């Protein structure tokens, strides 16, 4: 599949509703449990997505457009969500994510990016040279990664309860994909 801005924004626009439909009004036994020590709950993942909307995607788009490769992206704090979730309910985080995503997509569309803009390059602190197209495609794939992660976290709650069917449930066999490569 070739990356297009229209395809990317179509997916990005759906993530808040997808998360809300899956998580809103569920008992905390579904949303606040994790897979073990140093892992995230669905609640944590939503906080992470809120933090990313504030500090990662659109700020980096703007850096590429304004500075190109002359300025390195600010490193993203993967644990920055700890501050985002303090004193908030899941419903508040879901609402905040939906609002921020809508604002970010409106800001992205207002940039009126042209095909040649998507080839512009920026500088990632760990990966080096990246294109704007790669950044935007990664934003969409990042959403899908975390939707998968939330499904895996929630399925993990029933890992013992499904008995022998666990052999047929791929989500219970998945070890995760959210950690950066070592």
C-alpha positions in Angstrom: 0.0 0.0 0.0 1.4 3.4 -0.9 1.1 6.0 1.8 -1.3 8.8 1.1 -2.3 11.6 3.5 -6.0 11.0 2.8 -5.7 7.3 3.8 -3.6 8.1 6.8 -6.0 10.7 8.2 -9.0 8.5 7.5 -7.5 5.9 9.9 -6.3 8.4 12.4 -9.7 10.0 12.6 -11.3 6.7 13.6 -9.0 5.7 16.5 -10.7 7.9 19.2 -14.1 6.4 18.4 -12.7 2.9 18.3 -11.1 3.3 21.7 -14.2 4.9 23.1 -16.4 2.1 21.8 -14.1 -0.6 23.2 -13.3 0.9 26.6 -15.9 3.5 27.8 -17.9 2.4 30.8 -16.1 -0.9 31.2 -15.3 -2.0 34.7 -11.8 -1.1 35.9 -11.1 -4.9 36.0 -10.9 -4.6 32.2 -9.2 -1.2 31.8 -6.8 -0.9 34.8 -5.2 -4.4 34.8 -2.0 -5.0 33.0 0.0 -8.1 31.9 2.5 -8.0 34.8 5.3 -6.0 36.2 6.4 -3.0 34.1 3.5 -3.4 31.6 0.8 -1.0 30.8 -3.0 -1.3 31.3 -5.5 0.0 28.7 -5.8 3.1 30.8 -2.1 3.7 30.6 -2.2 3.2 26.8 -4.9 5.8 26.4 -2.8 8.2 28.6 0.2 7.4 26.3 -1.8 8.3 23.2 -2.9 11.6 24.8 0.7 12.4 25.6 1.7 11.6 22.0 -1.0 13.9 20.7 0.4 16.8 22.8 4.1 16.3 22.2 4.9 14.0 19.3 3.2 13.9 16.0 2.2 17.4 14.9 5.1 19.1 16.6 7.4 16.8 14.6 5.5 17.5 11.4 6.0 21.2 12.0 9.7 20.7 12.7 10.2 18.9 9.4 8.4 21.7 7.5 10.3 24.5 9.4 13.7 23.1 10.0 14.1 20.0 7.8 17.2 18.0 9.0 18.9 21.0 10.7 17.1 20.3 14.0 16.7 16.9 15.6 13.2 16.0 17.0 12.8 16.3 20.7 13.0 12.7 22.1 9.6 11.3 23.0 9.2 10.3 26.6 7.5 6.9 26.4 6.6 7.2 30.1 5.4 10.8 29.9 1.8 9.5 30.2 2.3 9.0 33.9 1.7 12.7 34.3 -1.3 12.7 31.9 -3.2 10.1 33.8 -2.8 11.6 37.3 -6.3 12.2 38.8 -8.2 11.5 35.6 -10.8 8.9 34.8 -10.6 6.8 31.7 -13.6 8.7 30.3 -11.8 12.0 30.7 -8.7 10.6 28.9 -10.9 9.2 26.1 -12.6 12.6 25.7 -9.2 14.4 25.8 -7.7 12.1 23.3 -10.7 12.6 20.9 -10.4 16.4 21.3 -6.7 16.5 20.8 -6.8 14.2 17.8 -9.5 16.3 16.1 -7.5 19.4 16.7 -4.3 17.8 15.4 -6.0 16.5 12.3 -7.5 19.9 11.6 -4.1 21.5 12.0 -2.5 18.9 9.8 -5.1 19.4 7.0 -4.7 23.2 7.4 -1.0 22.8 6.4 -2.3 21.9 2.9 0.5 19.4 2.4 1.4 18.6 -1.2 3.0 15.4 -2.5 6.4 17.0 -2.6 6.0 18.0 1.1 5.7 14.4 2.0 9.3 13.8 0.8 10.7 16.5 3.0 13.1 15.1 5.6 13.6 15.6 9.3 16.0 14.1 11.8 14.9 11.6 14.4 17.1 11.3 17.5 17.6 7.6 17.2 16.7 6.7 13.6 18.4 9.6 11.8 16.9 10.9 8.6 13.2 10.3 8.1 10.6 11.6 5.6 7.4 13.4 6.5 5.6 10.6 4.7 7.3 8.0 7.0 6.4 10.1 10.1 2.7 10.2 9.1 2.6 6.5 8.2 4.2 5.8 11.5 1.5 7.8 13.3 -1.2 5.6 11.8 0.8 2.3 12.5 1.4 3.5 16.0 -2.4 3.8 16.6 -2.8 0.2 15.2 0.0 -1.0 17.4 -1.7 0.3 20.5 -5.2 -1.0 19.5 -3.6 -4.4 19.2 -1.8 -3.9 22.5 -5.1 -3.0 24.3 -6.7 -6.1 22.8 -3.8 -8.2 24.0 -3.9 -6.7 27.5 -7.6 -7.3 27.8 -7.4 -10.9 26.5 -4.6 -11.6 28.9 -7.2 -11.2 31.7 -8.8 -14.4 30.5 -5.6 -16.3 29.7 -6.3 -19.0 32.4 -10.1 -18.9 32.0 -10.2 -20.0 28.4 -8.6 -23.3 29.2 -7.4 -25.4 26.3 -8.8 -22.9 23.7 -5.7 -20.7 24.4 -3.9 -22.7 21.8 -6.3 -21.3 19.2 -6.3 -17.7 20.4 -3.4 -15.9 18.7 -3.9 -12.8 21.0 -3.0 -15.0 23.9 0.2 -16.2 22.2 1.4 -12.7 21.3 4.3 -11.5 23.5 3.9 -7.9 22.5 5.3 -5.5 20.1 5.3 -2.2 21.9 8.9 -2.0 23.2 11.6 -0.4 21.1 14.2 -2.7 19.6 17.3 -3.3 21.7 
